[in-house]
Amino acid sequence: MKTTVEISDALLEETKKIATREDVTVRTLIEQGLRHVVAQRKQRHGPFRLRKATFNGRGLTGEAQAAGPDRLRELTYEGRGG
């Protein structure tokens, strides 16, 4: 995928020197750097976990208990202009 990013002149010049010395492309160095940062962040934060978001209640009651998805949607938006 192509994208455009702004990199300081000094950093780009240093990157070009390294790329030439190591016989790789600037693109390769940028990808390696991004992969390194992404891997570090994953290690630091661990895998994503959705927090438990429950509440004490009685669940669906009345007509909603037996309603299918379409009727449940109607009941949800009833009186709200939906």
C-alpha positions, 0 to 999 in steps of 0.5 A: 500500500502506498502512503505519504509521511513527512520525515525530518530531513536529518532523519531521512538523510541518516536513513539513506546512509544506513540503507546504502551501507546495508544495501537495503531500501529506505522502505525496508528500514521504515518497515523494520522500524515500524514492525519493531515499535508495533511488537514492543507495544504489543508486549507492553500492553498484552493482548486486547481484553474487553472489560466486563460490562455487566449490570444486575438486572432481570434481563428481557421481560414481557414482549421483548423476551419472546421477540425476534431481532426485528421486533426487538429493534422496533421495541428499542426505538419505539417512541424515539423517532425510529 
